[in-house]
Amino acid sequence: MLLVILCVTFLPFAFASIDITCLPSEEVDALREIGRKLGKLEWDFRQDPCHAWEISSDGPRENNVTCNPEPNSTICHVVSISLKGQNLTGTLPPEFVNLLYLQNLDLTRNYLSGTIPPQWGSMERILNISLLANRLNGSLPKEFGNISTLKSLSVEDNRMSGAIPVQLGSLRSIERLLLSSNFFTGELPASFANLISMKDFRISSNNFSGKIPDFIGEWKNLTSLRIQASGLEGPIPLNITLLTTLTDLRISDLRGPDTLCPPFENTSFKNLILRSCNLIGEIPKSIASSKLLDLNFNKLNGSIPERFIDLQDTDYIYLTGNLLSGTVPNWMTTSADNVDLSYNVFESNRDLRCQMRQTNLFASFSTDNISSRKVSCLGDSSCPTNWTSLYINCGGRKLTDGKKEYESDLQEGGASDFSAVESRWGFSNTGNFLDDNNHDSYIVSGVPTNTSELYMNARTSALSLTYYGFCMHDGSYNVSLHFAEIFFTDDETYSSLGRRVFDIYIQGVQMEKDFDISDRAGGAMKAIVTSYTVNVTGSLEIRLYWARKGTTNIPSRGVYGPLISAISVDPNYHVPQSGGNGNGVSRGIVAGIAGGAVCAIILILGVLWWCGYLRCRDAMELDLHGLELHDLELNTGSFTLKQLKIATNNFDVANKIGEGGFGSVYKGVLPNGTLMAVKQLSSKSKQGNREFLNELGMISALQHPHLVKLYGCCIEGNQLLLAYEYMENNSLARALFAKD
């Protein structure tokens, strides 16, 4: 009996806090059901939703329920709900319609599934709806056409499909309609001609059909238009070029016939992108100023207009992959920022290198032929060696994986950049990341699960990334490309919903279209290797191209474009024994090289012997007092004894690779990964060390492709040491006399 009395006495206090809310009970009930279906379990209905619930805005995460009071009343209503970046795992509740005063609904970056409830079409006061970056499917409800108040609707980066309802043409108040990165189909409804209030229209990365409609040019308030890889065909309607309010125009990857490049003279752009739009003819002599101009991968010809000099303050100018001729304007190579002119047919100019400041000129001249390595900006096109393999750790340090030694690739690169590693390989990058406020980084790191270090770093690009293997031996090769998606996650969060999609070309042939790393690997943070058989004559070209497919806002804005972890190229033919140096030269040449190396060593040792460097320790140390190597004209470097001890692990016997009458030879590794052979000589000469260095300087000046390169020397204490280029495996005797 006492227990019953206590329960009855205290029961009202259990819900007392909710009784003081200004919200009508209908809205409280609606919030309760909304929280349950969204998976928003921490909403505490013992507290006042309008005043006691947590309000936060921490970076991409927001947690706000906003209420407004009625005039001259104690009653209030929910007018805004923002639950951003919370990884909510539920579905979209129809009960939002019971919040009769709701104006703003933002559920950006969650893990919500299912379809958009058609009941939402009866919301009478809603102004803005954002469902960006979820996993919603199905089609847009035709009932949305009834929302006369709607100004902004964003469903970007979802999995929605189907045709756009004709009824949406009734949204007379709509100013922002963002449909990019879905799978919508069909033509844009003709009823969209009624959307005259439109300011921001985005339909990139979809499967639409038909031509770009002319009615877009009648949207006189339009400021931003994005039609990239939408599925639509050209040509670009000329009336779009007359929109004076337009500041952000991005059209790319159009299907359809060739068309002349449209003029843009009546406005000033922030971004003007007409990439891969089948544009022909000359660049218009007058073109609008912009911070970014992208006319990449068209068929534009003729010279760069003189009035382009007005674009000197443009941050990015991309003209790669056209047929532009004439001379390269001087200002583009001396004062411009981020200009890419690669893959054109300009008049040859021997004074121009492949990279002039921030201007990429690789393969930009009419005489250039990549396959034969006749690329004028590279200078001497001769190949000292014909390589039979190539291993690159893209974006990472030099390392060994299995039996393969991968070369380092740590040059950061830029938006219009060509970088070459000696004469063996190089890469070209085109494009900068848009819509984010972060510094562009083209080398990224992550920690994939259960994979080698090879996948911990990667090189990425905002548009086009091309690797070149120069001086390759002619023949058939197995080209393996190593990938691991290290930006996205493999869990039930919005960070797992990204789709990185790009195309792969090798030797100019498309090997993969719409390649998705995570999809192919079975999830993010997992390694995948794709292999292709290709024929190579002279040079190898591997290009990764972002055709504006996939997401761009997950896990944050500006995450898209090709990404690669490593490249390995192996021959599909028998490689003649070559001492393990990775090239395909003949045994006779190898013998000549080895013989030349032996002759060089004997010559140097002979000089040492002739100079009498077999003295007592005290005399040597006295002679070394005050000696500075940099005072001498040596064509080689110098090492300290400490450096060589570290390189050889204190001359560990495990590193000894040879021994003769003049001393022992050890394998050494410098901190930067360079391999070398260290010859340790005894030293008892009666002559001065300066004479030794003078003679060494004469020998170091000898240069010949068949002589092993002398890296430097060390004279310290009673030690005389020489450091040579390391020639791995085998011996002169084996090269000369071994049987096949």
matplotlib code that plots the C-alpha trace (Angstrom):
import matplotlib.pyplot as plt

x = [0.0, 2.8, 4.6, 1.4, 1.1, 4.7, 4.3, 1.2, 2.9, 6.1, 4.7, 3.9, 7.5, 8.9, 7.4, 7.3, 10.1, 8.3, 5.2, 7.0, 7.9, 6.4, 5.8, 2.3, 2.0, 1.5, 5.0, 6.5, 5.0, 6.3, 9.8, 9.6, 8.7, 11.2, 14.0, 13.1, 13.1, 16.2, 18.1, 18.6, 18.5, 20.0, 17.0, 15.8, 12.1, 12.3, 13.8, 12.5, 13.5, 13.6, 15.8, 17.5, 18.6, 22.3, 23.0, 26.4, 28.2, 31.6, 33.1, 31.0, 28.8, 25.7, 23.1, 20.4, 16.6, 15.4, 12.1, 10.4, 7.6, 4.3, 3.7, 2.3, 2.0, 3.7, 3.4, 6.4, 7.1, 10.0, 11.2, 14.6, 16.3, 20.0, 21.5, 24.6, 27.5, 26.1, 26.1, 22.4, 21.5, 17.7, 15.3, 13.5, 10.4, 7.1, 6.3, 8.3, 5.0, 3.5, 6.0, 3.7, 6.1, 9.3, 11.3, 14.8, 15.7, 19.4, 20.4, 23.7, 26.3, 24.5, 24.0, 20.3, 18.7, 15.5, 13.4, 12.2, 8.6, 6.1, 4.2, 6.9, 5.1, 2.5, 4.9, 3.5, 6.3, 9.5, 12.2, 15.3, 15.9, 19.4, 19.9, 23.5, 25.8, 23.5, 22.6, 19.1, 17.6, 14.5, 13.2, 12.3, 8.6, 6.4, 4.6, 7.4, 5.9, 3.3, 5.8, 5.3, 7.6, 10.7, 13.8, 16.6, 16.7, 19.9, 20.1, 23.7, 25.9, 23.2, 22.1, 18.8, 17.6, 14.7, 13.4, 12.9, 9.2, 7.5, 5.7, 9.0, 8.5, 5.9, 8.6, 8.3, 10.3, 13.2, 16.6, 19.0, 18.4, 21.4, 21.0, 24.7, 26.3, 23.3, 21.9, 19.0, 17.9, 15.8, 15.6, 15.2, 11.5, 10.4, 8.4, 11.8, 11.5, 9.2, 12.0, 12.9, 14.1, 16.9, 20.3, 22.3, 21.6, 23.8, 23.2, 26.8, 27.6, 24.2, 22.8, 20.5, 19.8, 19.0, 20.6, 21.3, 18.0, 17.8, 15.6, 18.5, 19.6, 16.4, 17.2, 18.3, 19.2, 21.5, 24.9, 26.1, 25.6, 27.3, 26.6, 29.7, 29.4, 25.7, 24.9, 23.6, 24.7, 26.0, 26.1, 26.2, 23.2, 24.5, 22.0, 23.9, 26.9, 24.7, 23.8, 25.5, 24.9, 26.8, 30.0, 30.5, 30.1, 31.2, 30.3, 32.4, 32.4, 29.6, 28.6, 27.5, 28.9, 31.9, 30.9, 32.7, 33.9, 31.2, 32.2, 31.9, 32.4, 29.7, 30.6, 33.4, 33.8, 35.2, 35.3, 34.9, 35.2, 34.4, 36.4, 36.0, 33.1, 34.1, 35.0, 36.7, 38.0, 40.0, 39.8, 37.6, 39.8, 37.8, 37.0, 35.7, 38.1, 38.1, 40.1, 40.1, 39.9, 39.7, 39.5, 41.2, 40.8, 39.0, 40.1, 40.9, 43.4, 45.2, 47.3, 46.7, 44.9, 46.9, 44.2, 44.9, 47.5, 44.6, 44.4, 47.8, 46.2, 44.2, 45.1, 44.7, 44.8, 44.3, 44.7, 46.1, 45.1, 44.2, 45.8, 47.0, 49.9, 52.1, 54.5, 54.1, 53.5, 56.4, 54.3, 53.0, 56.4, 57.8, 55.0, 51.8, 50.6, 49.6, 49.4, 49.2, 49.9, 50.9, 49.8, 49.6, 51.5, 53.2, 56.3, 59.4, 61.5, 64.7, 65.0, 61.9, 62.1, 59.2, 58.5, 58.9, 58.1, 54.5, 53.9, 53.7, 55.0, 55.5, 54.8, 53.5, 55.4, 54.7, 57.9, 57.3, 56.8, 56.5, 56.8, 60.2, 61.2, 61.6, 60.2, 62.1, 61.7, 63.5, 66.7, 68.9, 66.6, 69.2, 68.7, 71.9, 70.0, 66.9, 65.0, 63.0, 61.2, 59.9, 58.7, 57.3, 56.0, 53.6, 53.8, 56.0, 59.6, 62.0, 61.2, 61.4, 58.2, 58.9, 61.7, 60.9, 62.6, 60.2, 61.7, 60.6, 58.1, 58.2, 58.0, 54.9, 53.8, 51.3, 48.3, 50.2, 53.4, 55.8, 58.5, 61.1, 63.3, 66.6, 65.9, 64.0, 60.5, 58.4, 54.8, 52.5, 49.7, 46.8, 44.1, 43.5, 40.8, 37.8, 35.2, 37.4, 39.4, 42.3, 45.8, 46.0, 48.0, 48.8, 50.5, 48.3, 48.7, 46.5, 46.7, 45.0, 44.3, 46.4, 48.5, 52.1, 53.7, 53.3, 49.7, 50.2, 50.9, 49.4, 49.5, 46.3, 45.1, 42.1, 41.8, 44.5, 47.6, 50.0, 53.1, 55.8, 58.3, 61.1, 63.7, 61.9, 63.1, 60.7, 58.4, 55.3, 54.9, 52.6, 51.6, 50.2, 48.5, 48.2, 45.3, 43.9, 41.2, 42.7, 40.3, 37.0, 36.3, 34.9, 32.2, 28.6, 29.4, 29.0, 32.7, 32.2, 29.7, 32.2, 32.6, 36.0, 35.5, 38.0, 39.2, 42.4, 44.3, 47.6, 49.4, 46.4, 43.9, 41.1, 41.6, 38.9, 35.9, 34.3, 36.9, 36.0, 38.7, 36.5, 34.0, 36.7, 38.5, 35.4, 35.6, 37.8, 41.3, 41.8, 44.4, 43.6, 45.9, 44.8, 47.0, 47.1, 49.2, 50.6, 53.1, 55.7, 57.9, 60.3, 58.1, 55.2, 52.3, 49.8, 47.0, 44.4, 41.6, 38.7, 35.6, 33.6, 31.9, 31.4, 31.1, 32.9, 31.7, 32.5, 34.0, 34.4, 34.4, 37.1, 37.7, 37.6, 39.9, 42.3, 44.5, 47.2, 49.5, 52.2, 53.1, 55.0, 56.0, 57.4, 58.5, 56.5, 59.6, 63.0, 65.4, 69.1, 71.3, 72.5, 73.9, 70.6, 70.6, 67.1, 67.9, 68.0, 71.5, 73.6, 76.1, 79.0, 78.0, 77.8, 81.3, 82.5, 81.0, 82.5, 85.8, 85.8, 85.0, 87.9, 90.2, 89.1, 89.7, 93.1, 94.0, 93.0, 94.8, 97.9, 97.9, 97.6, 100.5, 102.6, 101.9, 103.1, 100.0, 101.3, 102.7, 102.6, 99.5, 101.3, 102.7, 99.3, 97.4, 100.0, 99.6, 95.8, 95.9, 94.0, 93.3, 89.9, 88.5, 86.4, 89.6, 90.4, 88.8, 87.3, 84.6, 83.3, 82.2, 83.7, 82.4, 83.3, 84.4, 81.3, 79.0, 80.7, 80.6, 76.8, 76.3, 78.1, 76.9, 80.5, 82.0, 79.9, 81.3, 77.7, 78.0, 81.4, 80.9, 84.6, 88.2, 91.5, 95.1, 94.3, 91.6, 88.0, 84.7, 81.5, 77.9, 76.6, 73.3, 73.1, 70.2, 68.5, 68.5, 71.4, 73.4, 77.2, 80.3, 82.9, 86.5, 88.6, 92.3, 95.3, 97.3, 101.1, 102.3, 105.1, 103.6, 101.1, 97.4, 97.1, 98.9, 96.5, 93.6, 95.1, 95.5, 92.0, 90.6, 92.1, 90.6, 87.2, 87.1, 87.0, 83.4, 82.3, 79.1, 81.2, 83.0, 81.5, 80.8, 83.0, 80.8, 83.6, 86.4, 87.3, 90.7, 90.5, 92.9, 94.8, 91.8, 91.6, 88.2, 86.6, 82.8, 81.6, 78.3, 77.0, 76.6, 74.5, 75.1, 77.4, 80.9, 83.1, 84.1, 80.5, 79.6, 82.6, 82.7, 79.4, 77.3, 73.6]
y = [0.0, 2.4, 1.5, 2.4, 5.7, 6.6, 5.8, 7.9, 10.8, 11.0, 10.0, 13.6, 14.7, 12.1, 14.1, 17.5, 19.0, 18.2, 20.0, 23.3, 23.2, 25.8, 23.2, 21.9, 18.2, 17.3, 18.6, 16.8, 13.5, 14.2, 14.8, 11.6, 9.5, 11.4, 10.6, 7.0, 6.5, 8.5, 6.7, 9.9, 8.0, 10.7, 13.0, 13.2, 14.0, 14.6, 18.0, 20.9, 20.3, 24.0, 25.0, 22.1, 19.9, 20.1, 22.7, 22.3, 23.2, 21.6, 21.5, 19.2, 18.1, 20.1, 19.3, 21.9, 22.0, 25.6, 26.9, 30.3, 31.7, 32.8, 36.6, 37.6, 34.0, 31.4, 28.8, 28.1, 25.9, 23.9, 25.9, 24.3, 20.9, 20.4, 17.0, 17.1, 14.6, 12.3, 9.0, 8.5, 5.0, 5.2, 6.2, 9.4, 9.8, 11.0, 12.6, 15.7, 16.9, 17.2, 20.0, 22.5, 25.4, 23.7, 25.8, 24.2, 20.6, 19.6, 15.9, 16.3, 13.5, 10.7, 7.0, 7.3, 4.8, 4.2, 6.6, 10.2, 10.1, 11.4, 12.8, 15.6, 17.1, 18.5, 20.6, 24.1, 26.3, 24.4, 26.5, 24.4, 20.6, 19.1, 15.3, 15.5, 12.5, 9.7, 6.4, 7.2, 5.4, 5.5, 8.6, 12.1, 12.2, 13.9, 15.3, 17.7, 19.8, 20.9, 22.7, 26.2, 27.6, 25.4, 27.4, 24.9, 21.1, 19.1, 15.3, 15.2, 12.2, 9.6, 6.6, 8.0, 7.0, 7.3, 10.2, 13.7, 14.2, 16.7, 18.1, 19.7, 22.3, 23.8, 24.8, 28.5, 29.6, 27.1, 28.8, 25.9, 22.4, 20.1, 16.6, 15.7, 12.3, 10.1, 7.8, 9.8, 9.0, 10.4, 13.9, 17.1, 18.0, 20.8, 22.1, 23.2, 26.3, 27.6, 27.7, 31.3, 31.9, 29.3, 30.5, 27.3, 24.1, 21.0, 17.7, 16.3, 12.6, 11.2, 9.2, 11.7, 11.6, 14.2, 17.5, 20.4, 22.3, 25.8, 26.9, 27.0, 30.1, 31.8, 31.5, 35.1, 34.9, 31.9, 32.2, 28.6, 25.8, 22.4, 19.9, 17.5, 13.9, 14.2, 12.0, 15.0, 15.8, 19.0, 21.5, 24.1, 26.5, 29.9, 31.7, 30.4, 32.5, 35.6, 35.1, 38.1, 36.8, 33.5, 33.3, 29.5, 27.5, 23.8, 21.7, 18.7, 15.2, 15.9, 13.4, 14.6, 16.3, 18.7, 22.3, 25.7, 27.1, 29.5, 33.1, 34.4, 38.1, 39.6, 38.4, 37.7, 34.1, 32.5, 29.2, 28.6, 24.9, 23.6, 20.4, 17.5, 19.1, 18.3, 21.9, 22.7, 25.8, 28.6, 29.9, 33.0, 36.1, 37.7, 35.4, 36.3, 36.8, 34.1, 32.8, 29.3, 28.6, 25.0, 24.1, 20.7, 17.8, 19.4, 19.9, 23.6, 24.8, 27.9, 30.2, 31.4, 34.7, 37.8, 39.0, 36.1, 38.3, 39.9, 36.5, 37.0, 37.2, 34.0, 31.4, 28.4, 28.1, 24.5, 24.0, 20.5, 17.9, 20.3, 21.1, 24.6, 25.8, 28.9, 30.1, 29.8, 33.3, 34.5, 35.6, 32.1, 30.7, 33.7, 35.2, 33.2, 30.9, 27.3, 27.0, 23.6, 23.5, 19.8, 17.7, 20.4, 21.1, 24.4, 25.5, 23.8, 25.8, 24.3, 27.0, 25.7, 22.9, 20.6, 22.6, 26.4, 27.8, 26.6, 25.9, 22.3, 22.0, 18.3, 16.9, 20.3, 20.8, 19.6, 17.5, 15.6, 11.8, 10.2, 6.6, 7.3, 9.7, 12.5, 15.1, 18.3, 19.7, 16.6, 17.6, 14.7, 12.0, 9.2, 6.3, 5.2, 2.0, 0.2, -0.9, -4.1, -3.4, -0.5, -0.3, 3.0, 3.5, 6.3, 9.0, 6.9, 6.2, 3.7, 0.2, -3.5, -5.5, -9.2, -9.4, -6.0, -2.7, 0.2, 3.6, 6.5, 9.1, 11.9, 15.0, 16.8, 18.0, 20.7, 21.7, 22.0, 19.9, 17.7, 15.9, 13.5, 11.1, 11.2, 9.6, 6.6, 7.8, 10.8, 12.0, 14.8, 16.2, 18.4, 19.9, 21.5, 20.5, 22.7, 23.7, 23.1, 25.5, 23.2, 23.4, 21.0, 17.9, 15.4, 12.9, 11.3, 8.8, 6.2, 2.9, 0.1, -3.1, -6.3, -4.8, -3.9, -0.5, -0.1, 0.9, 3.4, 6.3, 7.2, 9.9, 11.6, 14.1, 16.4, 15.6, 13.8, 11.9, 10.4, 8.2, 7.7, 4.9, 6.1, 4.1, 0.8, -2.2, -3.0, -5.9, -7.1, -6.2, -7.0, -3.6, -4.0, -1.0, -1.1, 0.6, 1.0, 3.5, 5.3, 8.3, 6.4, 4.0, 0.5, 0.8, 2.1, 5.8, 8.4, 8.3, 4.9, 6.2, 7.9, 6.7, 7.4, 6.8, 7.4, 6.0, 4.1, 4.5, 2.7, 3.5, 5.7, 2.8, 2.9, -0.1, 0.7, 3.0, 4.2, 2.3, 2.3, 1.2, 0.3, -1.5, -3.6, -4.3, -5.2, -2.2, 0.7, 0.2, -2.9, -3.5, -4.4, -5.0, -4.8, -6.1, -5.5, -6.8, -4.1, -3.7, -1.1, 0.6, 3.0, 4.5, 3.5, 5.9, 5.2, 7.8, 8.1, 10.5, 11.8, 12.1, 13.8, 10.6, 9.7, 11.7, 15.0, 15.7, 12.6, 12.5, 16.3, 18.6, 18.2, 14.4, 13.0, 12.1, 9.3, 7.7, 5.2, 3.4, 1.8, 0.7, -2.5, -3.3, -6.7, -8.2, -10.9, -12.0, -13.6, -11.0, -11.7, -12.1, -8.6, -8.7, -7.9, -4.3, -4.3, -3.6, -5.6, -4.9, -7.7, -9.8, -8.3, -4.8, -6.1, -7.6, -4.3, -2.4, -4.7, -4.7, -0.9, -0.9, -3.2, -1.1, 2.0, 0.4, -0.9, 2.6, 4.3, 1.7, 2.0, 5.7, 5.1, 2.6, 5.0, 7.8, 5.5, 5.6, 3.0, 5.2, 5.1, 6.4, 9.3, 10.7, 10.4, 12.2, 15.0, 15.4, 15.5, 18.4, 21.3, 19.6, 20.6, 18.5, 21.4, 23.4, 20.8, 20.6, 17.1, 15.9, 13.7, 13.9, 13.2, 11.0, 10.9, 7.6, 7.7, 8.0, 5.0, 3.0, 3.6, 2.8, -0.6, -1.4, -0.8, -2.8, -5.9, -9.1, -9.8, -6.8, -7.9, -8.6, -9.1, -9.1, -8.7, -7.7, -4.0, -4.4, -5.5, -4.3, -3.8, -3.1, 0.1, 2.0, 5.8, 7.3, 8.3, 4.7, 4.9, 1.7, 1.8, -0.3, 0.8, -0.2, -0.2, 0.2, -0.1, 3.1, 3.2, 5.6, 8.0, 10.7, 13.4, 13.0, 16.1, 14.4, 11.5, 13.8, 15.6, 12.2, 11.2, 14.4, 13.5, 10.0, 11.3, 13.4, 10.3, 9.8, 6.9, 4.8, 1.6, 2.9, 2.4, 5.9, 7.0, 8.6, 9.9, 9.1, 9.2, 9.9, 9.8, 8.4, 5.6, 4.9, 5.3, 4.5, 4.8, 4.7, 3.5, 2.9, -0.4, -3.0, -5.8, -9.5, -11.6, -11.0, -10.2, -13.8, -15.0, -12.3, -13.4, -17.1, -18.5, -20.7, -19.9]
z = [0.0, 0.9, -2.4, -4.4, -2.5, -3.2, -6.9, -7.2, -5.2, -7.3, -10.7, -11.8, -11.0, -13.5, -16.3, -14.7, -16.8, -20.1, -18.9, -18.8, -22.5, -24.7, -27.5, -28.2, -27.3, -31.0, -31.7, -28.7, -29.9, -33.4, -32.1, -30.1, -33.2, -35.4, -32.9, -32.8, -36.6, -37.2, -34.5, -32.5, -29.2, -26.9, -27.2, -23.6, -23.4, -19.7, -20.7, -22.7, -26.4, -27.0, -24.1, -22.4, -25.3, -26.4, -29.0, -30.7, -34.0, -33.9, -37.4, -39.6, -36.7, -35.8, -33.2, -33.1, -32.5, -32.8, -31.6, -32.1, -29.9, -31.2, -30.9, -27.6, -26.5, -24.3, -27.1, -29.4, -32.4, -33.9, -36.9, -37.6, -37.1, -37.9, -37.2, -39.3, -39.3, -36.6, -38.5, -37.8, -39.1, -39.3, -42.0, -42.9, -40.8, -42.4, -39.0, -40.0, -41.6, -38.0, -37.3, -39.0, -38.6, -39.7, -42.1, -42.2, -42.2, -42.4, -42.2, -44.1, -43.7, -41.9, -42.6, -43.3, -45.7, -47.5, -49.6, -49.2, -47.8, -50.2, -47.2, -47.0, -50.0, -47.6, -45.5, -45.9, -44.5, -45.4, -47.0, -47.0, -47.1, -47.2, -47.3, -48.7, -48.2, -47.0, -48.6, -49.8, -52.8, -54.8, -56.8, -55.9, -54.8, -57.3, -54.3, -53.8, -56.6, -54.0, -51.8, -52.9, -50.3, -51.0, -51.9, -51.6, -52.0, -51.9, -52.3, -53.6, -53.0, -52.5, -54.5, -55.9, -59.3, -61.7, -63.8, -62.4, -61.8, -64.1, -61.1, -59.8, -62.5, -60.1, -57.6, -58.5, -55.4, -55.8, -55.9, -55.3, -56.7, -56.1, -57.6, -58.4, -57.7, -58.0, -60.7, -62.1, -65.6, -68.4, -69.8, -67.8, -67.7, -70.0, -67.0, -65.6, -67.8, -65.1, -62.5, -63.2, -59.6, -60.0, -58.8, -58.3, -60.4, -60.2, -62.0, -62.4, -62.2, -63.2, -66.1, -67.8, -71.5, -74.2, -74.9, -72.5, -72.7, -74.0, -71.1, -68.8, -70.7, -69.6, -65.9, -65.6, -61.9, -62.4, -60.6, -60.6, -63.2, -62.9, -65.7, -65.5, -66.6, -66.3, -69.3, -71.3, -74.9, -76.3, -77.8, -75.1, -75.7, -76.7, -74.6, -71.5, -72.5, -72.3, -68.6, -66.9, -63.4, -64.0, -62.0, -61.6, -64.8, -65.0, -68.0, -68.8, -70.4, -72.9, -75.5, -78.9, -82.0, -82.3, -81.8, -81.8, -78.5, -77.3, -76.5, -72.9, -72.9, -70.7, -67.3, -64.8, -63.6, -60.5, -62.3, -66.1, -66.9, -70.4, -70.2, -72.7, -74.4, -78.0, -78.7, -82.0, -83.7, -82.1, -78.6, -78.7, -78.9, -76.1, -73.2, -69.8, -66.9, -64.3, -61.4, -63.0, -66.7, -67.8, -71.5, -71.2, -73.5, -76.4, -80.1, -80.0, -82.5, -83.5, -81.4, -77.8, -78.3, -77.5, -75.2, -73.0, -71.5, -69.6, -67.7, -66.0, -62.6, -63.2, -60.6, -62.9, -66.7, -68.1, -71.9, -71.9, -74.5, -77.4, -80.8, -80.0, -82.1, -82.6, -80.0, -76.2, -74.9, -72.8, -69.9, -69.4, -68.7, -66.7, -64.6, -64.7, -62.0, -62.6, -66.4, -68.1, -71.8, -72.1, -75.0, -77.7, -80.9, -80.3, -82.2, -80.8, -78.5, -77.2, -74.5, -72.8, -70.2, -69.4, -66.3, -66.4, -62.9, -62.5, -66.2, -67.5, -71.1, -71.3, -74.8, -75.8, -79.1, -82.6, -82.8, -79.6, -79.7, -76.3, -77.4, -79.0, -76.1, -78.6, -76.2, -76.8, -73.3, -71.9, -73.8, -74.8, -76.0, -76.0, -73.6, -71.7, -70.6, -71.9, -68.8, -68.6, -65.4, -63.4, -59.8, -58.2, -54.7, -55.6, -52.9, -50.7, -49.9, -51.4, -50.1, -50.9, -51.2, -51.8, -54.3, -55.9, -55.0, -55.4, -56.1, -54.0, -55.3, -52.8, -55.1, -53.9, -57.4, -58.1, -60.1, -63.3, -62.8, -64.6, -62.6, -63.9, -62.1, -64.1, -67.5, -66.2, -65.3, -64.5, -63.8, -64.9, -62.8, -64.0, -61.8, -58.4, -55.8, -55.8, -53.2, -50.1, -48.1, -47.5, -49.0, -52.0, -51.2, -53.9, -51.6, -49.0, -46.2, -44.5, -42.7, -44.7, -42.9, -43.3, -46.2, -46.8, -46.4, -50.1, -49.5, -46.7, -49.1, -52.4, -55.0, -55.9, -58.5, -58.9, -62.6, -64.6, -63.3, -65.8, -65.1, -67.8, -68.0, -70.4, -72.2, -71.9, -73.8, -76.6, -75.8, -74.0, -70.3, -67.4, -65.9, -62.4, -60.7, -56.9, -55.2, -51.7, -50.7, -47.7, -47.5, -46.9, -44.1, -44.0, -41.4, -40.9, -41.0, -43.7, -44.3, -45.9, -48.4, -50.8, -54.4, -56.0, -59.7, -62.5, -65.8, -66.5, -69.8, -70.7, -74.0, -74.8, -74.6, -72.1, -69.8, -67.2, -67.3, -64.0, -61.9, -58.2, -55.8, -52.9, -55.1, -56.8, -53.5, -51.5, -49.2, -48.2, -46.6, -48.6, -51.3, -54.9, -57.8, -61.4, -64.1, -67.9, -70.7, -73.0, -75.7, -75.2, -77.8, -76.2, -73.5, -71.2, -70.5, -67.7, -67.2, -64.6, -65.4, -63.3, -65.6, -62.8, -61.7, -58.0, -54.9, -54.1, -50.5, -48.6, -46.0, -46.7, -49.7, -52.2, -51.9, -55.4, -58.3, -59.1, -56.4, -56.8, -54.4, -56.5, -60.1, -61.0, -64.6, -65.4, -68.8, -70.4, -72.3, -71.4, -70.1, -71.0, -67.9, -67.1, -63.6, -62.0, -63.0, -64.4, -68.0, -71.2, -72.5, -74.0, -72.1, -74.1, -73.0, -69.4, -69.7, -71.1, -68.3, -65.7, -67.5, -67.5, -63.8, -63.0, -65.1, -63.2, -59.9, -60.9, -62.2, -59.0, -56.9, -59.1, -58.5, -54.7, -54.9, -57.0, -54.5, -51.7, -49.5, -47.2, -44.4, -40.7, -38.9, -37.1, -40.3, -42.0, -39.2, -39.2, -42.9, -42.6, -40.1, -41.6, -44.9, -46.4, -49.3, -50.6, -51.3, -54.1, -57.5, -57.1, -59.4, -56.6, -53.0, -49.6, -46.8, -43.1, -41.6, -39.4, -42.5, -44.1, -40.9, -40.6, -44.2, -43.9, -40.3, -39.0, -41.9, -40.8, -42.4, -43.5, -45.8, -47.3, -51.0, -52.0, -50.9, -52.8, -52.4, -51.9, -49.3, -48.7, -50.4, -48.5, -49.5, -48.0, -47.9, -47.4, -45.5, -48.7, -49.9, -52.3, -52.6, -53.0, -52.8, -50.2, -50.8, -47.6, -48.4, -46.1, -45.9, -45.2, -47.9, -47.3, -49.6, -48.5, -48.6, -50.7, -53.5, -53.1, -53.5, -56.5, -58.2, -57.1, -58.6, -61.9, -61.8, -60.7, -63.8, -66.0, -67.2, -69.4, -69.6, -69.2, -66.0, -62.6, -61.1, -58.3, -55.6, -53.3, -50.8, -47.1, -45.6, -41.8, -39.2, -40.9, -43.2, -47.0, -48.4, -51.8, -52.5, -55.9, -57.6, -56.5, -59.3, -57.9, -58.3, -60.4, -61.4, -64.4, -64.7, -64.8, -67.4, -69.6, -69.3, -67.8, -70.0, -70.7]

ax = plt.figure().add_subplot(projection="3d")
ax.plot(x, y, z, "-o")
ax.set_aspect("equal")
plt.show()
